[in-house]
Amino acid sequence: MTMLVESPPKSKIAKPPPLVKRLLDHLFIECGLAARTITEYQRDLTALWNDFEEWDVEPGDISMDDVRQHIVRLGEHGYSVATIARRLASIKVFLRFLHGEGILRRDIASLVESVKRWRNIPRTARQDQVEALIHAPKLGTEWYLRDRALLELLYATGMRVSEVADLHVDQINLDLGYVRCMGKGRKERIIPVGKPAIEAVREYIEDARPLLLHERHCAYLFLSRTGRRLDRTNIWRLVRKYAIAAGISTPLSPHTLRHCFATHMLSGGADLRIVQELLGHANVVTTQIYTHVDDKRLREIHRKFHPRQ
């Protein structure tokens, strides 16, 4: 299956071998995988291919021993269990592709067992710490309206940092109080936005964003001082900067605010399925990681409803 189509998004990763490129084209065009997912496949499979080249392994002769040797090398290089699990998933797709193309004579994809992923409890912050973070941008400091609106929206919606960075002005409805978020796999979801975040974003759009635009046009909601899209790295730096200003000593990132959103919603009594929808999780199992959070509330419910209390 040869795809003479537009290539997947550019990246700084080494150019993939032709066979890997064919698979990436297939995943990008026919399967509609997100750009960042394609980039992960490219990174994983290019590393795999480099090992096979070093060991003089031809694509048609790949064995389980070759795959195991590659996984052992990943472990020796200090990769986490989660990263190895993701790379194994990429390898399975690649092996299945090679067999389907008639290149790999034996279908060994089914023999590749997934590494059991250890689910770490997400790092969160207390509600008072989040409040301190949101109020860390001070009146009169440069671009405080943008930064306050950014922090408010991250916590109000639980959006991923990439989703906030890619958000366009026309995707947020300030009158009705919701945001149209384009998530993983190009799936759109609607997320309600609370009054504090709406007011902060409205003030930013009216009073600060025009100054950042410099009379140019840009569709993105959050802009840098040069009038371009505020990227994920800069958003991470801003969150860390204000966490320090708020006196929060534990590491805090945009993803921590996503964890806080889910944790505090469940703590307040929100249904797990609703939180799943708001976060854009394809499987509720992913959302269940947050149910650890409020053991105090669980004890209260147990005392209230169990007959033997």
Contacts in CASP RR format, 6 or more apart in sequence:
PFRMAT RR
TARGET T0000
AUTHOR 0000-0000-0000
METHOD contacts of the structure
MODEL  1
MTMLVESPPKSKIAKPPPLVKRLLDHLFIECGLAARTITEYQRDLTALWN
DFEEWDVEPGDISMDDVRQHIVRLGEHGYSVATIARRLASIKVFLRFLHG
EGILRRDIASLVESVKRWRNIPRTARQDQVEALIHAPKLGTEWYLRDRAL
LELLYATGMRVSEVADLHVDQINLDLGYVRCMGKGRKERIIPVGKPAIEA
VREYIEDARPLLLHERHCAYLFLSRTGRRLDRTNIWRLVRKYAIAAGIST
PLSPHTLRHCFATHMLSGGADLRIVQELLGHANVVTTQIYTHVDDKRLRE
IHRKFHPRQ
1 22 0 8 1.000
1 26 0 8 1.000
1 101 0 8 1.000
2 22 0 8 1.000
3 22 0 8 1.000
3 25 0 8 1.000
3 26 0 8 1.000
3 29 0 8 1.000
5 25 0 8 1.000
5 29 0 8 1.000
6 29 0 8 1.000
7 21 0 8 1.000
7 24 0 8 1.000
7 25 0 8 1.000
7 28 0 8 1.000
8 24 0 8 1.000
8 25 0 8 1.000
8 27 0 8 1.000
8 28 0 8 1.000
8 35 0 8 1.000
8 38 0 8 1.000
8 39 0 8 1.000
8 42 0 8 1.000
9 35 0 8 1.000
9 38 0 8 1.000
9 39 0 8 1.000
11 39 0 8 1.000
11 42 0 8 1.000
11 43 0 8 1.000
13 39 0 8 1.000
13 42 0 8 1.000
13 43 0 8 1.000
13 46 0 8 1.000
14 46 0 8 1.000
16 24 0 8 1.000
16 42 0 8 1.000
16 45 0 8 1.000
16 46 0 8 1.000
16 49 0 8 1.000
17 46 0 8 1.000
17 49 0 8 1.000
19 49 0 8 1.000
19 59 0 8 1.000
19 98 0 8 1.000
19 103 0 8 1.000
20 42 0 8 1.000
20 45 0 8 1.000
20 46 0 8 1.000
20 49 0 8 1.000
20 94 0 8 1.000
22 97 0 8 1.000
22 101 0 8 1.000
23 41 0 8 1.000
23 45 0 8 1.000
23 93 0 8 1.000
23 94 0 8 1.000
23 97 0 8 1.000
24 38 0 8 1.000
24 41 0 8 1.000
24 42 0 8 1.000
26 97 0 8 1.000
27 33 0 8 1.000
27 37 0 8 1.000
27 38 0 8 1.000
27 41 0 8 1.000
27 93 0 8 1.000
28 35 0 8 1.000
28 38 0 8 1.000
32 185 0 8 1.000
32 186 0 8 1.000
33 41 0 8 1.000
33 185 0 8 1.000
34 183 0 8 1.000
34 184 0 8 1.000
34 185 0 8 1.000
34 186 0 8 1.000
36 162 0 8 1.000
37 184 0 8 1.000
37 185 0 8 1.000
40 86 0 8 1.000
40 90 0 8 1.000
41 90 0 8 1.000
41 93 0 8 1.000
44 86 0 8 1.000
44 87 0 8 1.000
44 90 0 8 1.000
44 91 0 8 1.000
45 90 0 8 1.000
45 91 0 8 1.000
45 94 0 8 1.000
47 87 0 8 1.000
48 70 0 8 1.000
48 87 0 8 1.000
48 90 0 8 1.000
48 91 0 8 1.000
48 94 0 8 1.000
51 69 0 8 1.000
51 70 0 8 1.000
51 73 0 8 1.000
52 59 0 8 1.000
52 62 0 8 1.000
52 66 0 8 1.000
52 70 0 8 1.000
55 66 0 8 1.000
55 69 0 8 1.000
57 66 0 8 1.000
59 98 0 8 1.000
59 103 0 8 1.000
59 104 0 8 1.000
60 98 0 8 1.000
60 103 0 8 1.000
60 104 0 8 1.000
60 105 0 8 1.000
62 95 0 8 1.000
62 98 0 8 1.000
62 104 0 8 1.000
62 108 0 8 1.000
63 108 0 8 1.000
64 108 0 8 1.000
64 111 0 8 1.000
64 112 0 8 1.000
67 91 0 8 1.000
67 95 0 8 1.000
67 108 0 8 1.000
67 112 0 8 1.000
70 91 0 8 1.000
71 84 0 8 1.000
71 87 0 8 1.000
71 88 0 8 1.000
74 83 0 8 1.000
74 84 0 8 1.000
74 87 0 8 1.000
75 84 0 8 1.000
79 87 0 8 1.000
81 115 0 8 1.000
81 116 0 8 1.000
81 117 0 8 1.000
81 118 0 8 1.000
82 117 0 8 1.000
82 118 0 8 1.000
84 115 0 8 1.000
85 114 0 8 1.000
85 115 0 8 1.000
85 116 0 8 1.000
85 117 0 8 1.000
88 112 0 8 1.000
88 113 0 8 1.000
88 114 0 8 1.000
88 115 0 8 1.000
89 114 0 8 1.000
91 112 0 8 1.000
92 109 0 8 1.000
92 112 0 8 1.000
93 109 0 8 1.000
95 104 0 8 1.000
95 107 0 8 1.000
95 108 0 8 1.000
95 109 0 8 1.000
95 112 0 8 1.000
96 107 0 8 1.000
96 109 0 8 1.000
98 104 0 8 1.000
99 105 0 8 1.000
99 106 0 8 1.000
99 107 0 8 1.000
99 108 0 8 1.000
99 109 0 8 1.000
119 289 0 8 1.000
121 289 0 8 1.000
121 292 0 8 1.000
122 256 0 8 1.000
122 259 0 8 1.000
122 262 0 8 1.000
122 263 0 8 1.000
122 289 0 8 1.000
122 290 0 8 1.000
123 250 0 8 1.000
123 251 0 8 1.000
123 256 0 8 1.000
123 259 0 8 1.000
124 256 0 8 1.000
124 259 0 8 1.000
124 260 0 8 1.000
124 263 0 8 1.000
124 293 0 8 1.000
125 133 0 8 1.000
125 248 0 8 1.000
125 250 0 8 1.000
125 252 0 8 1.000
125 256 0 8 1.000
125 257 0 8 1.000
125 260 0 8 1.000
127 260 0 8 1.000
127 264 0 8 1.000
129 246 0 8 1.000
129 248 0 8 1.000
129 252 0 8 1.000
130 155 0 8 1.000
130 257 0 8 1.000
130 260 0 8 1.000
130 264 0 8 1.000
132 246 0 8 1.000
132 247 0 8 1.000
132 248 0 8 1.000
133 151 0 8 1.000
133 239 0 8 1.000
133 242 0 8 1.000
133 243 0 8 1.000
133 246 0 8 1.000
133 248 0 8 1.000
133 252 0 8 1.000
134 148 0 8 1.000
134 151 0 8 1.000
134 152 0 8 1.000
134 155 0 8 1.000
135 148 0 8 1.000
135 246 0 8 1.000
136 151 0 8 1.000
136 242 0 8 1.000
136 243 0 8 1.000
136 245 0 8 1.000
136 246 0 8 1.000
137 144 0 8 1.000
137 145 0 8 1.000
137 147 0 8 1.000
137 148 0 8 1.000
137 151 0 8 1.000
137 242 0 8 1.000
138 144 0 8 1.000
143 208 0 8 1.000
143 212 0 8 1.000
143 225 0 8 1.000
145 200 0 8 1.000
145 203 0 8 1.000
145 204 0 8 1.000
145 207 0 8 1.000
145 208 0 8 1.000
146 204 0 8 1.000
146 208 0 8 1.000
146 209 0 8 1.000
146 212 0 8 1.000
146 222 0 8 1.000
146 223 0 8 1.000
146 230 0 8 1.000
147 238 0 8 1.000
147 242 0 8 1.000
148 200 0 8 1.000
148 204 0 8 1.000
149 197 0 8 1.000
149 200 0 8 1.000
149 201 0 8 1.000
149 203 0 8 1.000
149 204 0 8 1.000
149 222 0 8 1.000
150 164 0 8 1.000
150 222 0 8 1.000
150 230 0 8 1.000
150 235 0 8 1.000
150 238 0 8 1.000
151 238 0 8 1.000
151 239 0 8 1.000
151 242 0 8 1.000
151 257 0 8 1.000
152 196 0 8 1.000
152 197 0 8 1.000
152 200 0 8 1.000
152 201 0 8 1.000
153 159 0 8 1.000
153 164 0 8 1.000
153 179 0 8 1.000
153 193 0 8 1.000
153 197 0 8 1.000
153 200 0 8 1.000
153 201 0 8 1.000
154 161 0 8 1.000
154 164 0 8 1.000
154 239 0 8 1.000
154 254 0 8 1.000
154 257 0 8 1.000
154 258 0 8 1.000
155 197 0 8 1.000
155 257 0 8 1.000
155 260 0 8 1.000
155 261 0 8 1.000
156 193 0 8 1.000
156 194 0 8 1.000
156 196 0 8 1.000
156 197 0 8 1.000
156 261 0 8 1.000
157 164 0 8 1.000
157 179 0 8 1.000
157 181 0 8 1.000
157 191 0 8 1.000
157 193 0 8 1.000
157 197 0 8 1.000
157 261 0 8 1.000
157 278 0 8 1.000
158 191 0 8 1.000
158 257 0 8 1.000
158 258 0 8 1.000
158 261 0 8 1.000
158 262 0 8 1.000
158 278 0 8 1.000
158 279 0 8 1.000
159 167 0 8 1.000
159 179 0 8 1.000
159 181 0 8 1.000
159 191 0 8 1.000
159 258 0 8 1.000
160 183 0 8 1.000
160 254 0 8 1.000
160 255 0 8 1.000
160 258 0 8 1.000
161 232 0 8 1.000
161 235 0 8 1.000
161 236 0 8 1.000
161 253 0 8 1.000
161 254 0 8 1.000
161 255 0 8 1.000
162 232 0 8 1.000
163 181 0 8 1.000
163 182 0 8 1.000
163 183 0 8 1.000
164 222 0 8 1.000
164 235 0 8 1.000
164 254 0 8 1.000
165 220 0 8 1.000
165 222 0 8 1.000
165 229 0 8 1.000
165 230 0 8 1.000
165 231 0 8 1.000
165 232 0 8 1.000
165 235 0 8 1.000
166 182 0 8 1.000
166 220 0 8 1.000
166 229 0 8 1.000
167 179 0 8 1.000
167 181 0 8 1.000
167 220 0 8 1.000
167 221 0 8 1.000
167 222 0 8 1.000
168 219 0 8 1.000
168 220 0 8 1.000
168 221 0 8 1.000
169 205 0 8 1.000
169 219 0 8 1.000
169 220 0 8 1.000
169 221 0 8 1.000
170 219 0 8 1.000
171 179 0 8 1.000
171 180 0 8 1.000
171 181 0 8 1.000
171 182 0 8 1.000
171 221 0 8 1.000
172 178 0 8 1.000
172 179 0 8 1.000
172 180 0 8 1.000
172 193 0 8 1.000
172 201 0 8 1.000
172 221 0 8 1.000
173 179 0 8 1.000
173 180 0 8 1.000
174 198 0 8 1.000
174 201 0 8 1.000
174 202 0 8 1.000
174 205 0 8 1.000
177 192 0 8 1.000
177 193 0 8 1.000
177 194 0 8 1.000
177 198 0 8 1.000
178 190 0 8 1.000
178 191 0 8 1.000
178 192 0 8 1.000
178 193 0 8 1.000
179 190 0 8 1.000
179 191 0 8 1.000
179 193 0 8 1.000
180 188 0 8 1.000
180 189 0 8 1.000
180 190 0 8 1.000
181 188 0 8 1.000
181 189 0 8 1.000
181 190 0 8 1.000
181 191 0 8 1.000
182 188 0 8 1.000
183 189 0 8 1.000
183 280 0 8 1.000
184 280 0 8 1.000
184 282 0 8 1.000
187 280 0 8 1.000
189 277 0 8 1.000
189 278 0 8 1.000
189 280 0 8 1.000
191 278 0 8 1.000
193 201 0 8 1.000
201 221 0 8 1.000
205 221 0 8 1.000
209 221 0 8 1.000
209 223 0 8 1.000
212 223 0 8 1.000
212 224 0 8 1.000
212 225 0 8 1.000
212 227 0 8 1.000
213 223 0 8 1.000
213 227 0 8 1.000
214 226 0 8 1.000
214 227 0 8 1.000
216 227 0 8 1.000
218 227 0 8 1.000
218 228 0 8 1.000
218 229 0 8 1.000
220 228 0 8 1.000
220 229 0 8 1.000
220 230 0 8 1.000
222 229 0 8 1.000
222 230 0 8 1.000
222 235 0 8 1.000
223 229 0 8 1.000
223 230 0 8 1.000
224 230 0 8 1.000
224 231 0 8 1.000
224 234 0 8 1.000
232 254 0 8 1.000
235 254 0 8 1.000
236 253 0 8 1.000
236 254 0 8 1.000
239 252 0 8 1.000
239 253 0 8 1.000
239 254 0 8 1.000
239 256 0 8 1.000
239 257 0 8 1.000
240 251 0 8 1.000
240 252 0 8 1.000
240 253 0 8 1.000
243 252 0 8 1.000
258 279 0 8 1.000
259 290 0 8 1.000
261 278 0 8 1.000
261 279 0 8 1.000
262 275 0 8 1.000
262 279 0 8 1.000
262 287 0 8 1.000
262 290 0 8 1.000
263 290 0 8 1.000
263 293 0 8 1.000
263 294 0 8 1.000
265 274 0 8 1.000
265 275 0 8 1.000
265 278 0 8 1.000
266 272 0 8 1.000
266 275 0 8 1.000
266 290 0 8 1.000
266 291 0 8 1.000
266 293 0 8 1.000
266 294 0 8 1.000
267 293 0 8 1.000
267 294 0 8 1.000
267 297 0 8 1.000
268 294 0 8 1.000
268 297 0 8 1.000
269 297 0 8 1.000
272 284 0 8 1.000
272 287 0 8 1.000
272 288 0 8 1.000
272 291 0 8 1.000
273 284 0 8 1.000
275 287 0 8 1.000
275 290 0 8 1.000
276 284 0 8 1.000
276 286 0 8 1.000
276 287 0 8 1.000
279 286 0 8 1.000
279 287 0 8 1.000
281 287 0 8 1.000
302 309 0 8 1.000
303 309 0 8 1.000
END
